[in-house]
């Protein structure tokens, strides 16, 4: 409901997994600095990620509106509070959909490509390829998305329709029916 009433993106969640082996969180952070997004930004990365010191350094330059969170235990709360997510196409993609959280997805592994394409076809995400991970390319894509509130709302509705978070209940019903 919150996302259907959105007038602008105020909080972005960046997460490419615990290790972020391709340094995409830092690239996204650099892109956001370049468009002077004035909302809040949460960046989630593991405490052992080699890129963590560089992310903290960039966040410090960007000020208090950027929070770097390591070894997160409340990812669902961060997703609920966010207006837009930027991340990979793994398991978290389904969690974002269950919450109707629009996302810019950059698949970081080959096994994420099929799911990401399917979510794009369902109009549930904006899909960028890994090569678009350069800050200058990301900057243009993110800026375009932030300006298009209509597309944002459409993606939120489509994402929620893809995964309604009732799968466990349906599975239990199926098991009970066959028992």
Buried (B, 14 or more C-beta within 10 A) or exposed (E): EEBEEBEEBBBBBBBBBBBBEBBBBBBBBBBBBBBEBEBBBBBBBBEEBEBBEBBBEBBEEBEEBBEBBBEBEEBEEBBEBBBBBBBBBBEBBBBBBBBBBBBBBBBBEEEBBEBBBBBBEBBBBBBBEEEBBEBEBBBBBBBEBBEEEEBBBBBBBBBBEBBEEEEEEEEEEEEEEEE
